[in-house]
Amino acid sequence: MSTAHTEIRDLCRRALSGHRRQSVRETLSRLGDSALADLPRDVYGEGAAMQALERDVAALLGKPAAVFMPKGVIAQQAALRVWTDRSGLKTVGLHPKCHIDLDERSAYERLHGLQAVRLGSDHQPFGRAELDAAAEEFGAVTVELPLRRAGFKLPEWDELVAISDWCRAQGVPLHFDGARLWEAQPHYDRPLAEIAGLADSTYVSFYKGLGGLGGSILAGPTDFIAAARVWQGRHGGTLWTAFPFVISAAEGLKRYLPRMPAYRERARGLAAVLAQLPGIRAVPAPPQTNAFQLYLPASAKALDAAHLAQARDSGVWLFGRFAETMLPDLTMAEINIGDAAEDLSDGEIADLVGKLVAMARSR
C-alpha cells in the first residue's frame, strides 16, 4: 500500500474483509491475558507453549509430528526439498496459479534446483486426469487448498481423493499447501484430519483466517519433520524466541476456527447479494470458502481513486487491492469474510459497492 492508502485505511472504523483491527497496545494486552503468557518463553524452538502448539495442530491434522516455522515460504521449501531428496527426482507437480509458483519468487527453482510441471487450466484446480496427461515422473505433487489466485477454489472431495490415490499408487509424495485449510474445511464437511490424511505432509498458516501475528505449522511423519527442521535452520527460520506468534496462533485456533462455517455462509449470502448489482460478478458462485473474487465493471485505476475517496468519507474500507484483468474495464477485487464483516450488513455493503462502481465509472 502507498502512504495515502495506509493513512486512510488506518482512519477507517470498519472494514469488509478480515478480522477487526487492533492497535499494537490492544494486541499486546490481549496476548498478555492468555494463560500461555504465564509459561516460559521458547528458545530456538524449544518451550512448553511451542511444543503444545505443535502437538495440538499435529493432532488436529492427524499427523504424527509437526514443527512451527515463522514463514510459510520456509515450510513449503523445506517440505518440497525433503520429499524430492527422498524420491531422487527434481520435478514438482503444481498448479500454475499456486502460491509456490507465483508468490515465492521462484524459491523452489533458485534455492533448490527443482523443476515445475504445471498442471491444469488457469482458473480451475487440477485433478487426476491432468496428472495422467502430464506423462511425467514426479518427485512430489502439491495441491493448494483453496487455490486463491483462481478464486479460492477447491477440488471436490472425490477429485481430491483421486489425486491422493494416484500419488500413492505411483509412490509420489503429496503435499498440501493448506495456508487456508481452516477456511476450506467447512466446504468438505469432514474432520481436518481426514482432509490432511489424504496428503503425506500439510502446511497451515496462522495469520490469515486465524488472525495470528504470523507463523505456520508443517505436519507429517516424524522422520520427515526431523529432516524439515534441518532445512528450517538452513533457511534462517529458527527464531531466538517466537512466543508472541505462538500465543496468537493458539488463541486464533480457539477463537476463530469454530467460526469458519459461519464465515463461509456469510460469504455465500453476500456474494449472492452483490451479484444482483449491474455488471458485477462473484467468482466462484457460490463461494466454496469464506472468500471469493468480485469482478467490477470499471478500470482498476478509477476504482482505486474512488475507493480512497469513499473510504475517507464513509469510514469503511472495502477492498485491499484492485487487480487488472484482460478486459480494460473489468477489475478483480477479493472479499475475505472474518469478524470485521459483522459490523456491516449485506445491504450496506451492496450500497457502498454500487456507489463505488458508479463513482469510478464517472471519472
C-alpha positions as CSV (number, residue, x, y, z in Angstrom):
1,M,0.0,0.0,0.0
2,S,1.1,3.6,-0.6
3,T,1.3,6.1,2.3
4,A,-2.0,7.6,1.3
5,H,-3.7,4.1,1.3
6,T,-2.2,3.3,4.7
7,E,-3.2,6.6,6.2
8,I,-6.8,6.3,5.0
9,R,-7.0,2.7,5.9
10,D,-5.9,3.5,9.5
11,L,-8.7,6.1,9.8
12,C,-11.5,3.7,8.8
13,R,-13.5,2.4,11.7
14,R,-15.0,-0.5,9.8
15,A,-13.7,-2.9,7.1
16,L,-15.3,-5.6,4.9
17,S,-12.5,-8.3,4.9
18,G,-10.5,-10.0,7.6
19,H,-10.8,-9.5,11.3
20,R,-11.3,-6.3,13.3
21,R,-8.1,-4.4,13.6
22,Q,-6.5,-3.8,16.9
23,S,-3.8,-1.3,17.9
24,V,-0.4,-2.6,18.9
25,R,-1.2,-1.9,22.6
26,E,-4.5,-3.7,22.3
27,T,-2.8,-6.7,20.6
28,L,-0.1,-6.9,23.3
29,S,-2.7,-6.6,26.1
30,R,-4.7,-9.4,24.6
31,L,-1.7,-11.7,24.3
32,G,-0.7,-10.9,27.9
33,D,-4.2,-12.0,29.1
34,S,-3.6,-15.5,27.6
35,A,-2.9,-18.3,30.0
36,L,0.1,-19.2,27.8
37,A,1.7,-15.9,28.8
38,D,2.5,-17.5,32.2
39,L,4.7,-20.1,30.6
40,P,8.5,-19.6,30.0
41,R,9.3,-18.2,26.6
42,D,10.5,-20.6,23.9
43,V,14.2,-20.5,22.9
44,Y,15.2,-21.6,19.4
45,G,12.0,-23.7,19.0
46,E,12.1,-25.3,22.4
47,G,9.4,-24.3,25.0
48,A,6.3,-25.6,26.6
49,A,3.9,-23.3,24.7
50,M,5.7,-24.0,21.4
51,Q,5.6,-27.8,21.8
52,A,1.9,-27.7,22.9
53,L,1.0,-25.8,19.8
54,E,2.9,-28.3,17.6
55,R,1.2,-31.2,19.4
56,D,-2.2,-29.7,19.1
57,V,-2.0,-28.9,15.4
58,A,-0.5,-32.3,14.6
59,A,-3.5,-33.9,16.4
60,L,-5.9,-31.7,14.5
61,L,-4.3,-32.7,11.2
62,G,-3.9,-36.3,12.2
63,K,-0.2,-36.3,11.7
64,P,2.5,-37.9,13.9
65,A,4.6,-34.7,14.2
66,A,4.7,-31.0,13.5
67,V,7.1,-28.1,13.5
68,F,6.4,-24.4,13.9
69,M,8.0,-22.2,11.3
70,P,7.9,-18.4,11.2
71,K,7.1,-18.2,7.4
72,G,5.0,-20.5,5.2
73,V,7.6,-20.0,2.4
74,I,10.2,-21.7,4.6
75,A,7.7,-24.5,5.5
76,Q,6.9,-25.1,1.8
77,Q,10.5,-25.1,0.6
78,A,11.5,-27.5,3.4
79,A,8.7,-29.9,2.5
80,L,9.5,-29.9,-1.2
81,R,13.2,-30.3,-0.6
82,V,12.8,-33.2,1.8
83,W,10.3,-35.1,-0.4
84,T,12.3,-34.6,-3.7
85,D,15.6,-35.6,-2.0
86,R,13.9,-38.8,-0.9
87,S,12.3,-39.6,-4.2
88,G,15.5,-38.6,-6.1
89,L,13.5,-36.6,-8.7
90,K,13.6,-32.8,-9.0
91,T,10.2,-32.4,-10.7
92,V,7.3,-30.9,-8.7
93,G,3.7,-31.1,-10.0
94,L,1.8,-27.9,-9.2
95,H,-0.8,-25.5,-10.4
96,P,0.4,-22.5,-12.5
97,K,-1.5,-20.1,-10.1
98,C,-0.4,-21.7,-6.9
99,H,1.4,-19.6,-4.2
100,I,4.6,-21.6,-4.5
101,D,4.8,-20.8,-8.2
102,L,3.6,-17.2,-8.2
103,D,4.4,-15.6,-4.9
104,E,7.6,-17.1,-3.6
105,R,10.0,-15.5,-6.1
106,S,10.9,-18.9,-7.7
107,A,12.5,-20.1,-4.5
108,Y,11.9,-23.8,-5.3
109,E,13.9,-23.3,-8.5
110,R,16.6,-20.8,-7.4
111,L,17.3,-22.3,-3.9
112,H,16.7,-26.0,-4.5
113,G,17.0,-26.6,-8.3
114,L,13.5,-28.1,-8.6
115,Q,11.6,-28.1,-11.8
116,A,7.9,-27.3,-12.1
117,V,5.5,-29.4,-14.0
118,R,2.5,-27.1,-14.3
119,L,-0.9,-28.9,-14.2
120,G,-4.4,-27.8,-15.0
121,S,-6.1,-24.8,-16.6
122,D,-5.6,-21.2,-15.5
123,H,-8.8,-20.9,-13.4
124,Q,-9.6,-24.4,-12.2
125,P,-7.8,-26.7,-9.8
126,F,-6.2,-29.7,-11.5
127,G,-7.3,-33.3,-11.0
128,R,-6.2,-36.8,-11.6
129,A,-6.7,-36.5,-15.3
130,E,-4.1,-33.8,-15.5
131,L,-1.6,-36.0,-13.6
132,D,-2.1,-38.8,-16.1
133,A,-1.9,-36.4,-19.1
134,A,1.4,-34.9,-17.8
135,A,3.3,-38.2,-18.6
136,E,6.0,-37.2,-16.1
137,E,7.8,-38.8,-13.2
138,F,7.2,-36.5,-10.2
139,G,9.5,-36.1,-7.2
140,A,6.5,-34.5,-5.4
141,V,3.0,-33.1,-6.1
142,T,1.5,-30.2,-4.3
143,V,-2.1,-29.0,-4.1
144,E,-3.1,-25.6,-2.7
145,L,-6.4,-25.7,-0.7
146,P,-8.1,-23.5,-1.7
147,L,-6.4,-22.2,-4.9
148,R,-6.5,-18.5,-4.0
149,R,-5.5,-16.9,-7.3
150,A,-8.2,-18.8,-9.2
151,G,-10.9,-17.6,-6.8
152,F,-10.3,-19.6,-3.6
153,K,-11.5,-22.7,-5.5
154,L,-11.3,-26.2,-4.2
155,P,-11.3,-29.6,-6.0
156,E,-14.4,-31.5,-5.0
157,W,-13.8,-34.3,-2.4
158,D,-13.9,-37.2,-4.9
159,E,-11.3,-35.5,-7.1
160,L,-9.1,-34.8,-4.1
161,V,-9.3,-38.4,-3.1
162,A,-8.4,-39.4,-6.7
163,I,-5.3,-37.2,-6.6
164,S,-4.3,-38.8,-3.3
165,D,-4.9,-42.3,-4.6
166,W,-2.9,-41.6,-7.8
167,C,0.1,-40.3,-5.9
168,R,0.1,-43.2,-3.5
169,A,-0.2,-45.7,-6.4
170,Q,2.7,-44.0,-8.1
171,G,4.8,-43.7,-4.9
172,V,4.8,-39.9,-5.3
173,P,4.8,-37.7,-2.1
174,L,1.7,-35.4,-1.9
175,H,2.0,-32.1,-0.1
176,F,-1.0,-29.9,0.8
177,D,-0.4,-26.1,0.8
178,G,-3.1,-25.6,3.4
179,A,-2.5,-21.9,4.2
180,R,-6.3,-21.6,4.2
181,L,-7.1,-25.2,5.1
182,W,-9.0,-23.9,8.2
183,E,-11.2,-22.0,5.8
184,A,-11.6,-24.9,3.4
185,Q,-12.8,-27.5,5.9
186,P,-16.5,-26.4,6.0
187,H,-16.8,-27.0,2.3
188,Y,-15.7,-30.6,2.7
189,D,-17.7,-31.0,5.9
190,R,-15.1,-33.6,7.1
191,P,-12.7,-33.5,10.0
192,L,-9.4,-31.7,9.3
193,A,-7.5,-35.0,10.0
194,E,-9.5,-36.7,7.3
195,I,-8.7,-34.0,4.8
196,A,-5.0,-33.7,5.7
197,G,-4.8,-37.5,5.8
198,L,-5.0,-37.6,2.0
199,A,-1.6,-36.0,1.9
200,D,1.8,-37.0,3.2
201,S,2.5,-33.6,4.6
202,T,0.4,-30.4,5.2
203,Y,1.3,-26.8,5.9
204,V,-1.1,-24.5,7.6
205,S,-0.9,-20.7,8.3
206,F,-1.9,-18.8,11.5
207,Y,-2.1,-15.2,10.3
208,K,-4.9,-15.5,7.6
209,G,-8.2,-16.8,8.8
210,L,-6.9,-17.3,12.4
211,G,-5.8,-13.7,12.8
212,G,-2.4,-14.5,14.3
213,L,0.7,-12.3,14.2
214,G,2.4,-14.8,11.8
215,G,3.8,-18.2,11.7
216,S,2.9,-21.6,10.4
217,I,3.0,-25.3,11.0
218,L,4.4,-28.1,8.8
219,A,3.0,-31.5,9.8
220,G,3.8,-35.0,8.6
221,P,5.7,-38.2,9.6
222,T,8.2,-37.9,12.4
223,D,11.3,-38.6,10.3
224,F,10.0,-36.1,7.7
225,I,9.6,-33.4,10.3
226,A,13.1,-34.1,11.7
227,A,14.5,-33.6,8.2
228,A,12.4,-30.4,7.7
229,R,13.8,-28.9,10.9
230,V,17.3,-29.1,9.3
231,W,16.1,-27.2,6.3
232,Q,14.3,-24.7,8.5
233,G,17.6,-23.9,10.1
234,R,19.3,-23.6,6.7
235,H,16.7,-21.1,5.7
236,G,17.3,-19.0,8.8
237,G,13.8,-20.0,10.1
238,T,14.7,-20.8,13.7
239,L,14.0,-17.7,15.8
240,W,15.6,-16.9,19.1
241,T,12.1,-16.7,20.5
242,A,8.7,-16.7,18.9
243,F,6.4,-16.6,21.9
244,P,4.1,-13.7,20.6
245,F,3.5,-15.7,17.4
246,V,2.8,-18.9,19.4
247,I,0.4,-17.3,21.8
248,S,-1.5,-15.5,18.9
249,A,-1.7,-18.8,17.0
250,A,-3.1,-20.8,19.9
251,E,-5.6,-18.0,20.7
252,G,-6.6,-17.8,17.0
253,L,-7.3,-21.6,16.9
254,K,-9.6,-21.2,19.9
255,R,-11.3,-18.0,18.8
256,Y,-11.7,-18.2,15.0
257,L,-11.5,-21.9,14.0
258,P,-15.1,-22.7,15.3
259,R,-16.4,-19.7,13.4
260,M,-15.3,-20.8,9.9
261,P,-18.6,-22.4,8.9
262,A,-20.4,-19.2,9.8
263,Y,-17.9,-17.1,7.8
264,R,-18.5,-19.3,4.8
265,E,-22.2,-19.0,5.0
266,R,-21.9,-15.2,5.3
267,A,-19.7,-15.1,2.2
268,R,-22.2,-17.2,0.2
269,G,-25.1,-14.9,1.2
270,L,-23.1,-11.7,0.5
271,A,-21.9,-13.0,-2.9
272,A,-25.5,-13.6,-4.0
273,V,-26.5,-10.1,-2.9
274,L,-23.6,-8.4,-4.7
275,A,-24.2,-10.4,-7.9
276,Q,-27.5,-8.6,-8.2
277,L,-25.7,-5.3,-8.8
278,P,-25.5,-4.4,-12.5
279,G,-22.4,-5.7,-14.2
280,I,-20.9,-7.3,-11.1
281,R,-19.9,-11.0,-10.9
282,A,-18.9,-13.1,-7.9
283,V,-16.5,-16.0,-8.6
284,P,-17.0,-18.8,-7.7
285,A,-20.8,-18.7,-7.4
286,P,-21.5,-19.7,-4.8
287,P,-18.2,-19.3,-2.9
288,Q,-16.7,-22.6,-1.6
289,T,-14.9,-20.9,1.4
290,N,-15.3,-17.7,3.3
291,A,-13.5,-15.8,0.4
292,F,-14.3,-15.1,-3.2
293,Q,-13.4,-12.8,-6.1
294,L,-15.6,-9.9,-7.1
295,Y,-15.4,-8.5,-10.7
296,L,-16.3,-4.9,-11.0
297,P,-17.2,-3.1,-14.3
298,A,-14.6,-0.2,-14.1
299,S,-10.9,0.2,-14.5
300,A,-8.5,-0.6,-11.6
301,K,-7.1,2.9,-11.6
302,A,-10.5,4.6,-11.4
303,L,-11.7,2.1,-8.7
304,D,-8.6,2.7,-6.6
305,A,-9.1,6.5,-6.7
306,A,-12.8,6.2,-6.0
307,H,-12.2,3.7,-3.2
308,L,-9.8,6.1,-1.4
309,A,-12.4,8.9,-1.6
310,Q,-15.2,6.7,-0.5
311,A,-13.2,5.3,2.4
312,R,-12.3,8.8,3.6
313,D,-15.9,9.9,3.6
314,S,-17.6,6.7,4.8
315,G,-15.0,5.4,7.3
316,V,-15.4,1.9,5.6
317,W,-12.5,0.1,3.9
318,L,-14.0,-2.3,1.4
319,F,-11.1,-3.8,-0.6
320,G,-7.4,-4.4,-0.2
321,R,-6.4,-4.1,-3.8
322,F,-7.7,-3.9,-7.3
323,A,-6.2,-6.2,-9.9
324,E,-6.4,-5.6,-13.6
325,T,-7.8,-8.3,-15.9
326,M,-7.5,-9.0,-19.6
327,L,-10.5,-6.6,-20.1
328,P,-9.6,-2.9,-19.5
329,D,-12.9,-2.1,-17.8
330,L,-13.2,-5.2,-15.7
331,T,-11.3,-5.3,-12.4
332,M,-11.0,-8.0,-9.8
333,A,-11.1,-7.5,-6.0
334,E,-11.2,-10.1,-3.2
335,I,-13.5,-10.4,-0.3
336,N,-12.4,-12.4,2.7
337,I,-15.0,-12.7,5.4
338,G,-14.0,-12.6,9.1
339,D,-15.4,-10.9,12.1
340,A,-14.8,-7.4,10.6
341,A,-17.8,-8.0,8.3
342,E,-20.1,-8.4,11.4
343,D,-20.1,-4.6,11.6
344,L,-21.7,-4.2,8.2
345,S,-25.0,-5.5,6.8
346,D,-25.2,-7.1,3.3
347,G,-27.4,-4.2,2.3
348,E,-24.9,-1.6,3.5
349,I,-22.1,-3.4,1.7
350,A,-24.1,-3.6,-1.6
351,D,-24.9,0.1,-1.3
352,L,-21.3,1.0,-0.9
353,V,-20.1,-1.3,-3.7
354,G,-22.7,0.1,-6.1
355,K,-21.8,3.7,-5.3
356,L,-18.1,2.8,-5.6
357,V,-18.6,1.5,-9.2
358,A,-20.7,4.4,-10.2
359,M,-18.1,6.9,-8.9
360,A,-15.3,5.0,-10.7
361,R,-17.2,4.9,-14.0
362,S,-17.9,8.6,-13.8
363,R,-14.2,9.5,-13.6
